Amino acid sequence: MNELLVSEDLELKTLKHIQLEMAEVFADLAELFGNPPSIGSIYGLLFASTEPMSMEEIVNILDISVGSASQGLRRLAELEAITSVKAEGQRVTRYTAKLEMRHYVSIFLYQQLLPKLERSSVRIAALQNTIPKLSPESGGTLKGRLEQAAKWHRLAKTLLPMVRGFIRG
């Protein structure tokens, strides 16, 4: 009997360790893509969980505020990266990670990356219009660099639909 308790305790500790490490992995990835780390932590925790989790469980395990958890879950639901599950007769909503990331990445590309590319393209074009105000030396150097940046943006916007098609399979 005692061996069973030790074995269950070890399994719970190991599971919690894996969950927290995956939360950190996904927090780093979220931050890399310009999202709050808490969103990645929540997704990583759910990704490494064998059962759906309630918001209260997420808050307790990750030691985050209810507001952060609520906002993170809402954003992950918008990105269709998680599924909410409400068992019949229960008041508590539980969440589970979607393991298929194609749709999530596609939404990210079009909700995050494309708008930023559009905004920065407009800014580069506006900067290109200021080149004539500079001396020929400065203007010549910066004109070439701004043309290079504009070229990179055009390339990114051209590749984006191809990447989305590749992701969708």
ZADOGU-489429 format. One record per residue: x, y, z of N, C-alpha, C, O, CB in turn; residue number from 0; residue in one letter. Coordinates in steps of 0.02 Angstrom, whole numbers. Glycine has a CB too. Example, Ala and Ser with C-alpha at 12.3 -4.5 7.8 and 13.67 -1.06 7.14 Angstrom:
<miros>
MIRO   n_east   n_north     n_up   ca_east   ca_north    ca_up   c_east   c_north     c_up   o_east   o_north     o_up   cb_east   cb_north    cb_up     i   aa
MIRO      660      -284      390       615       -225      390      660      -165      390      712      -166      423       565       -224      452     0    a
MIRO      642      -112      354       684        -53      357      645         2      394      670        57      402       704        -30      286     1    s
</miros>
This chain:
<miros>
MIRO   n_east   n_north     n_up   ca_east   ca_north    ca_up   c_east   c_north     c_up   o_east   o_north     o_up   cb_east   cb_north    cb_up     i   aa
MIRO       41       -60        0         0          0        0       43        63        0       30       110      -37       -47          0       60     0    m
MIRO       95        63       42       139        120       47      176       133      -18      187       190      -38       189        110      104     1    n
MIRO      196        78      -53       231         85     -116      186       117     -168      209       156     -210       254         17     -141     2    e
MIRO      122       103     -166        73        132     -213       69       208     -202       67       246     -250         4         99     -204     3    l
MIRO       67       230     -139        64        301     -125      127       337     -148      124       392     -175        54        312      -50     4    l
MIRO      185       306     -137       248        335     -159      249       340     -235      271       390     -262       308        293     -133     5    v
MIRO      226       288     -268       224        287     -341      177       341     -368      194       375     -416       202        218     -366     6    s
MIRO      118       349     -338        71        400     -359       99       470     -346       90       515     -387         3        392     -323     7    e
MIRO      133       479     -289       163        543     -273      217       561     -323      221       618     -345       191        543     -202     8    d
MIRO      259       513     -340       312        524     -389      282       541     -457      307       585     -492       356        462     -395     9    l
MIRO      228       507     -475       196        521     -540      168       592     -541      175       627     -591       141        470     -554    10    e
MIRO      135       613     -487       108        681     -484      163       733     -487      155       784     -521        67        690     -420    11    l
MIRO      218       722     -452       274        769     -454      304       773     -524      320       827     -549       328        749     -402    12    k
MIRO      311       715     -556       340        713     -623      293       747     -673      316       785     -716       352        640     -645    13    t
MIRO      229       734     -667       180        767     -711      182       842     -702      182       879     -752       109        740     -698    14    l
MIRO      183       865     -641       185        938     -628      250       968     -656      248      1022     -684       180        952     -552    15    k
MIRO      306       933     -648       369        957     -676      364       964     -752      385      1015     -780       427        909     -657    16    h
MIRO      338       914     -784       330        917     -858      284       974     -877      299      1011     -924       302        850     -885    17    i
MIRO      229       982     -843       181       1035     -858      214      1104     -852      206      1146     -895       120       1031     -812    18    q
MIRO      251      1115     -797       283       1180     -786      338      1193     -837      347      1250     -859       311       1184     -715    19    l
MIRO      375      1142     -855       428       1151     -905      398      1167     -974      423      1209    -1010       472       1087     -910    20    e
MIRO      344      1132     -992       311       1147    -1056      280      1217    -1054      278      1251    -1105       256       1094    -1071    21    m
MIRO      255      1237     -997       228       1305     -990      283      1356    -1005      271      1406    -1038       199       1317     -919    22    a
MIRO      344      1343     -980       401       1388     -993      421      1387    -1066      436      1440    -1095       460       1368     -949    23    e
MIRO      422      1328    -1096       440       1323    -1167      392      1365    -1209      414      1404    -1252       438       1249    -1190    24    v
MIRO      328      1357    -1198       279       1393    -1237      276      1468    -1219      258      1509    -1260       210       1362    -1229    25    f
MIRO      294      1485    -1157       297       1556    -1137      353      1590    -1178      344      1645    -1203       311       1564    -1061    26    a
MIRO      409      1556    -1185       464       1583    -1225      443      1592    -1298      459      1643    -1329       526       1538    -1221    27    d
MIRO      408      1543    -1325       386       1547    -1395      335      1603    -1404      338      1640    -1453       355       1480    -1417    28    l
MIRO      289      1610    -1357       239       1663    -1361      273      1731    -1362      257      1775    -1401       189       1659    -1303    29    a
MIRO      321      1739    -1317       357       1803    -1312      396      1817    -1376      400      1874    -1398       404       1802    -1251    30    e
MIRO      425      1764    -1404       463       1771    -1467      419      1800    -1522      442      1838    -1565       491       1703    -1488    31    l
MIRO      355      1781    -1522       308       1804    -1573      268      1865    -1552      218      1881    -1583       262       1748    -1592    32    f
MIRO      290      1898    -1498       259       1960    -1478      196      1953    -1437      157      2001    -1432       244       1999    -1538    33    g
MIRO      185      1896    -1408       127       1885    -1366      148      1883    -1293      206      1868    -1278        90       1820    -1385    34    n
MIRO      103      1897    -1247       120       1893    -1176      141      1821    -1158      110      1774    -1181        61       1915    -1132    35    p
MIRO      193      1814    -1118       215       1747    -1098      160      1706    -1064      159      1645    -1070       274       1752    -1052    36    p
MIRO      114      1740    -1029        61       1703     -994       17      1663    -1042       -7      1609    -1025        17       1752     -955    37    s
MIRO        8      1688    -1103       -31       1651    -1153        5      1586    -1170      -26      1533    -1174       -43       1693    -1217    38    i
MIRO       70      1591    -1180       109       1531    -1194      110      1483    -1136      106      1422    -1145       180       1550    -1214    39    g
MIRO      116      1510    -1075       116       1468    -1015       52      1428    -1010       53      1368     -995       127       1510     -952    40    s
MIRO       -4      1461    -1020       -69       1428    -1016      -73      1373    -1068      -92      1316    -1053      -127       1478    -1024    41    i
MIRO      -54      1390    -1130       -58       1339    -1183      -11      1280    -1167      -30      1222    -1174       -39       1370    -1251    42    y
MIRO       51      1295    -1144        98       1242    -1128       73      1197    -1073       82      1136    -1076       165       1272    -1108    43    g
MIRO       42      1226    -1022        14       1187     -968      -41      1141     -994      -42      1081     -978       -14       1233     -913    44    l
MIRO      -86      1169    -1034      -141       1128    -1061     -113      1075    -1109     -139      1019    -1111      -192       1172    -1098    45    l
MIRO      -62      1092    -1146       -30       1045    -1193       -3       984    -1156       -8       928    -1181        26       1080    -1232    46    f
MIRO       25       995    -1097        57        942    -1059        9       909    -1009       31       868     -969       117        968    -1024    47    a
MIRO      -54       928    -1010      -102        900     -962     -140       843     -994     -162       846    -1051      -151        955     -938    48    s
MIRO     -147       790     -955      -182        731     -980     -258       737     -974     -295       698    -1004      -159        670     -942    49    t
MIRO     -280       785     -935      -352        797     -926     -367       872     -936     -323       913     -923      -376        774     -855    50    e
MIRO     -427       889     -958      -446        960     -962     -439       993     -894     -449       961     -842      -518        968     -989    51    p
MIRO     -423      1058     -894      -412       1095     -832     -459      1155     -826     -476      1186     -876      -340       1117     -826    52    m
MIRO     -478      1170     -765      -519       1229     -752     -473      1290     -747     -412      1284     -739      -560       1220     -687    53    s
MIRO     -503      1349     -752      -464       1410     -745     -433      1413     -675     -376      1435     -668      -509       1472     -757    54    m
MIRO     -469      1391     -625      -442       1391     -557     -380      1348     -552     -331      1367     -520      -496       1366     -506    55    e
MIRO     -381      1290     -584      -322       1246     -583     -263      1279     -619     -206      1275     -596      -338       1177     -616    56    e
MIRO     -278      1311     -675      -226       1346     -713     -194      1401     -671     -133      1408     -668      -255       1376     -779    57    i
MIRO     -236      1441     -639      -213       1495     -595     -168      1468     -540     -114      1495     -528      -273       1534     -565    58    v
MIRO     -190      1414     -508      -151       1386     -452      -85      1355     -474      -34      1366     -442      -193       1333     -417    59    n
MIRO      -85      1318     -529       -24       1285     -551       27      1335     -577       86      1331     -562       -40       1233     -606    60    i
MIRO        3      1384     -617        49       1433     -646       63      1492     -601      109      1531     -614        21       1458     -711    61    l
MIRO       25      1497     -547        32       1553     -500       25      1620     -537       67      1665     -530       100       1549     -464    62    d
MIRO      -29      1626     -575       -44       1688     -611     -111      1715     -585     -148      1680     -551       -47       1677     -688    63    i
MIRO     -125      1777     -602      -188       1807     -579     -247      1779     -618     -238      1753     -673      -185       1884     -585    64    s
MIRO     -305      1785     -590      -366       1765     -624     -375      1806     -688     -397      1779     -739      -428       1773     -578    65    v
MIRO     -358      1870     -684      -364       1913     -743     -319      1890     -800     -341      1888     -858      -347       1985     -725    66    g
MIRO     -256      1873     -784      -210       1847     -835     -236      1782     -865     -233      1772     -926      -140       1837     -806    67    s
MIRO     -260      1739     -822      -286       1675     -845     -347      1685     -890     -353      1654     -943      -304       1629     -786    68    a
MIRO     -392      1728     -868      -453       1741     -907     -436      1771     -975     -462      1749    -1027      -499       1788     -868    69    s
MIRO     -393      1820     -974      -373       1853    -1037     -336      1804    -1082     -347      1802    -1143      -329       1915    -1022    70    q
MIRO     -291      1764    -1054      -253       1715    -1093     -298      1662    -1123     -290      1644    -1181      -201       1682    -1049    71    g
MIRO     -345      1637    -1084      -391       1586    -1110     -435      1615    -1165     -448      1581    -1215      -435       1559    -1053    72    l
MIRO     -457      1677    -1156      -498       1709    -1207     -459      1716    -1273     -485      1703    -1327      -522       1778    -1183    73    r
MIRO     -396      1738    -1267      -354       1747    -1327     -339      1680    -1360     -341      1675    -1422      -288       1782    -1309    74    r
MIRO     -325      1629    -1321      -312       1563    -1349     -374      1534    -1383     -370      1500    -1434      -287       1514    -1295    75    l
MIRO     -433      1549    -1355      -495       1528    -1387     -506      1565    -1453     -528      1535    -1502      -555       1540    -1340    76    a
MIRO     -491      1630    -1454      -496       1669    -1517     -450      1641    -1571     -468      1640    -1630      -479       1742    -1504    77    e
MIRO     -391      1618    -1550      -343       1590    -1597     -359      1516    -1614     -325      1485    -1654      -273       1595    -1569    78    l
MIRO     -411      1491    -1581      -432       1422    -1590     -377      1373    -1573     -369      1321    -1605      -456       1410    -1662    79    e
MIRO     -338      1390    -1521      -283       1348    -1498     -305      1303    -1440     -270      1256    -1422      -224       1390    -1477    80    a
MIRO     -364      1318    -1411      -390       1277    -1356     -464      1263    -1369     -497      1295    -1409      -380       1313    -1287    81    i
MIRO     -488      1214    -1332      -559       1197    -1335     -586      1200    -1263     -553      1178    -1216      -571       1126    -1366    82    t
MIRO     -645      1227    -1256      -676       1227    -1189     -726      1170    -1186     -761      1154    -1233      -712       1296    -1174    83    s
MIRO     -727      1139    -1127      -769       1080    -1116     -809      1092    -1053     -781      1109    -1000      -726       1014    -1111    84    v
MIRO     -874      1084    -1057      -916       1091     -998     -957      1027     -993    -1003      1015    -1033      -962       1155    -1002    85    k
MIRO     -941       986     -944      -977        924     -934    -1048       937     -911    -1062       986     -876      -941        879     -883    86    a
MIRO    -1093       894     -932     -1164        903     -915    -1172       901     -839    -1147       856     -805     -1207        847     -948    87    e
MIRO    -1207       950     -813     -1219        954     -742    -1164       989     -703    -1171       999     -642     -1228        886     -715    88    g
MIRO    -1111      1009     -736     -1057       1044     -702    -1058      1117     -720    -1074      1136     -777      -988       1012     -719    89    q
MIRO    -1040      1160     -672     -1039       1232     -684     -971      1256     -708     -966      1309     -738     -1058       1269     -621    90    r
MIRO     -919      1217     -696      -851       1237     -711     -833      1218     -783     -842      1161     -805      -801       1205     -662    91    v
MIRO     -807      1268     -819      -782       1255     -887     -710      1232     -881     -671      1259     -843      -788       1318     -932    92    t
MIRO     -694      1181     -920      -626       1155     -921     -598      1165     -991     -635      1170    -1040      -624       1079     -901    93    r
MIRO     -532      1169     -995      -499       1184    -1058     -448      1131    -1076     -416      1101    -1033      -466       1253    -1055    94    y
MIRO     -440      1121    -1140      -390       1075    -1165     -357      1105    -1227     -389      1143    -1264      -422       1005    -1182    95    t
MIRO     -294      1090    -1237      -257       1117    -1294     -275      1078    -1357     -282      1017    -1356      -181       1115    -1281    96    a
MIRO     -281      1115    -1412      -286       1082    -1477     -214      1066    -1497     -170      1109    -1491      -322       1128    -1531    97    k
MIRO     -204      1007    -1520      -136        986    -1537     -119      1001    -1609      -60       999    -1628      -128        912    -1523    98    l
MIRO     -168      1015    -1649      -157       1033    -1719     -145      1108    -1723     -190      1147    -1711      -218       1012    -1764    99    e
MIRO      -85      1127    -1740       -66       1197    -1737      -72      1233    -1805      -61      1293    -1809         5       1203    -1713   100    m
MIRO      -91      1198    -1857       -94       1230    -1923     -139      1291    -1923     -121      1345    -1946      -118       1180    -1974   101    r
MIRO     -199      1282    -1897      -247       1336    -1897     -223      1394    -1855     -229      1452    -1874      -316       1311    -1872   102    h
MIRO     -195      1379    -1797      -169       1430    -1751     -114      1471    -1785     -115      1533    -1782      -141       1398    -1687   103    y
MIRO      -67      1438    -1818       -12       1473    -1851      -39      1515    -1909      -17      1571    -1919        40       1422    -1877   104    v
MIRO      -87      1488    -1945      -117       1525    -2001     -151      1589    -1976     -143      1642    -2005      -167       1481    -2039   105    s
MIRO     -189      1583    -1922      -223       1641    -1893     -170      1691    -1869     -178      1751    -1880      -270       1620    -1835   106    i
MIRO     -118      1666    -1836       -65       1710    -1813      -35      1750    -1871      -25      1810    -1866       -11       1670    -1777   107    f
MIRO      -21      1715    -1925        10       1749    -1983      -34      1806    -2007       -9      1860    -2023        22       1699    -2039   108    l
MIRO      -99      1794    -2011      -143       1844    -2039     -168      1895    -1988     -186      1951    -2008      -201       1811    -2070   109    y
MIRO     -170      1878    -1924      -191       1927    -1874     -133      1966    -1845     -142      2024    -1824      -228       1891    -1818   110    q
MIRO      -74      1937    -1843       -17       1971    -1812       34      1995    -1863       50      2055    -1866        17       1924    -1763   111    q
MIRO       58      1949    -1904       114       1965    -1948       94      2011    -2006      127      2061    -2018       144       1902    -1975   112    l
MIRO       41      1995    -2041        21       2034    -2099        5      2107    -2081       29      2152    -2115       -40       2003    -2131   113    l
MIRO      -34      2120    -2028       -46       2191    -2011       18      2229    -1994       25      2287    -2011       -94       2194    -1952   114    p
MIRO       65      2196    -1961       128       2229    -1945      169      2242    -2008      200      2294    -2014       169       2187    -1895   115    k
MIRO      168      2195    -2054       202       2206    -2118      170      2264    -2155      206      2305    -2185       199       2143    -2161   116    l
MIRO      105      2268    -2154        70       2323    -2189       89      2390    -2158      104      2438    -2193        -7       2313    -2186   117    e
MIRO       87      2393    -2091       104       2456    -2057      176      2477    -2071      190      2535    -2084        93       2448    -1981   118    r
MIRO      222      2429    -2068       291       2447    -2079      304      2464    -2152      348      2504    -2166       337       2390    -2057   119    s
MIRO      268      2434    -2198       275       2453    -2269      254      2525    -2281      286      2561    -2318       233       2406    -2314   120    s
MIRO      200      2545    -2248       176       2614    -2253      229      2661    -2224      243      2715    -2252       108       2624    -2217   121    v
MIRO      258      2642    -2168       309       2684    -2137      371      2690    -2181      400      2744    -2186       329       2655    -2068   122    r
MIRO      391      2635    -2212       450       2637    -2256      436      2682    -2316      479      2721    -2336       469       2565    -2279   123    i
MIRO      376      2676    -2344       358       2719    -2401      361      2792    -2381      385      2834    -2419       288       2701    -2428   124    a
MIRO      336      2808    -2322       337       2877    -2298      409      2901    -2288      426      2958    -2304       298       2884    -2231   125    a
MIRO      451      2858    -2263       522       2875    -2254      556      2886    -2322      598      2931    -2329       558       2820    -2215   126    l
MIRO      538      2846    -2370       567       2855    -2437      550      2923    -2465      589      2952    -2503       542       2799    -2484   127    q
MIRO      492      2949    -2447       472       3016    -2471      512      3072    -2439      513      3128    -2464       398       3026    -2458   128    n
MIRO      546      3057    -2383       585       3109    -2349      658      3112    -2374      695      3158    -2357       585       3098    -2274   129    t
MIRO      678      3064    -2414       747       3061    -2439      769      3125    -2474      825      3148    -2463       754       3002    -2488   130    i
MIRO      726      3156    -2517       748       3217    -2551      768      3274    -2504      803      3320    -2525       694       3241    -2597   131    p
MIRO      747      3271    -2442       765       3324    -2393      836      3316    -2366      861      3361    -2333       715       3323    -2335   132    k
MIRO      867      3260    -2380       935       3247    -2355      988      3266    -2406      974      3276    -2465       942       3173    -2337   133    l
MIRO     1049      3272    -2381      1106       3285    -2426     1115      3225    -2472     1094      3170    -2455      1171       3300    -2385   134    s
MIRO     1147      3235    -2530      1157       3180    -2576     1195      3121    -2544     1181      3063    -2560      1196       3204    -2638   135    p
MIRO     1242      3135    -2500      1280       3080    -2469     1235      3038    -2424     1230      2977    -2431      1339       3108    -2428   136    e
MIRO     1202      3071    -2377      1158       3036    -2331     1099      3006    -2368     1080      2948    -2358      1132       3083    -2276   137    s
MIRO     1069      3046    -2412      1011       3024    -2449     1025      2963    -2492      983      2917    -2496       985       3079    -2493   138    g
MIRO     1083      2961    -2524      1100       2904    -2567     1105      2839    -2528     1080      2787    -2549      1164       2917    -2604   139    g
MIRO     1139      2844    -2471      1147       2784    -2429     1080      2760    -2403     1064      2701    -2408      1195       2799    -2370   140    t
MIRO     1042      2806    -2374       978       2787    -2345      927      2766    -2398      885      2722    -2384       949       2844    -2304   141    l
MIRO      930      2795    -2457       884       2775    -2510      894      2701    -2526      846      2664    -2533       895       2819    -2574   142    k
MIRO      956      2681    -2533       972       2610    -2547      948      2564    -2491      921      2510    -2504      1046       2601    -2557   143    g
MIRO      957      2585    -2430       936       2544    -2373      861      2539    -2368      833      2486    -2353       965       2572    -2308   144    r
MIRO      827      2595    -2379       754       2593    -2377      725      2552    -2435      675      2517    -2427       725       2665    -2380   145    l
MIRO      758      2555    -2492       737       2512    -2548      745      2439    -2530      703      2397    -2548       777       2529    -2612   146    e
MIRO      799      2422    -2495       810       2353    -2473      756      2332    -2424      729      2276    -2429       880       2346    -2441   147    q
MIRO      740      2375    -2377       687       2359    -2328      620      2350    -2363      582      2304    -2347       681       2415    -2275   148    a
MIRO      605      2393    -2412       542       2386    -2450      542      2320    -2489      490      2288    -2494       533       2446    -2499   149    a
MIRO      598      2301    -2515       604       2237    -2551      590      2178    -2505      555      2131    -2523       674       2231    -2584   150    k
MIRO      618      2181    -2444       606       2128    -2396      532      2123    -2378      506      2068    -2371       647       2140    -2332   151    w
MIRO      499      2180    -2371       428       2180    -2355      387      2150    -2413      341      2110    -2401       404       2251    -2340   152    h
MIRO      403      2170    -2474       367       2141    -2532      377      2065    -2534      330      2028    -2547       392       2173    -2598   153    r
MIRO      438      2043    -2522       452       1971    -2521      412      1936    -2467      383      1883    -2479       527       1959    -2512   154    l
MIRO      411      1965    -2407       374       1934    -2352      299      1930    -2369      268      1879    -2356       383       1975    -2287   155    a
MIRO      271      1982    -2398       200       1982    -2416      186      1932    -2472      131      1905    -2476       177       2051    -2436   156    k
MIRO      235      1921    -2515       227       1872    -2569      231      1801    -2541      193      1757    -2562       281       1882    -2623   157    t
MIRO      276      1790    -2493       285       1724    -2465      230      1704    -2416      217      1644    -2406       352       1720    -2431   158    l
MIRO      200      1753    -2384       150       1738    -2333       93      1692    -2358       77      1644    -2324       120       1803    -2308   159    l
MIRO       62      1705    -2416        11       1659    -2439       38      1589    -2453        3      1540    -2443       -21       1687    -2502   160    p
MIRO      101      1585    -2476       130       1519    -2488      141      1482    -2423      128      1422    -2419       196       1527    -2526   161    m
MIRO      164      1517    -2372       174       1486    -2307      107      1462    -2279      102      1407    -2252       209       1536    -2257   162    v
MIRO       57      1504    -2286       -10       1485    -2261      -35      1423    -2298      -63      1378    -2266       -60       1543    -2270   163    r
MIRO      -25      1419    -2363       -45       1361    -2401       -7      1299    -2380      -35      1245    -2375       -35       1373    -2475   164    g
MIRO       58      1306    -2366        99       1251    -2344       76      1226    -2276       72      1166    -2264       173       1271    -2341   165    f
MIRO       59      1272    -2231        37       1254    -2164      -29      1217    -2167      -39      1169    -2131        31       1317    -2121   166    i
MIRO      -73      1240    -2209      -139       1207    -2215     -134      1138    -2246     -180      1097    -2238      -186       1249    -2256   167    r
MIRO      -80      1124    -2280       -69       1058    -2309     -100      1054    -2374      -96      1001    -2406       -95       1004    -2265   168    g
</miros>
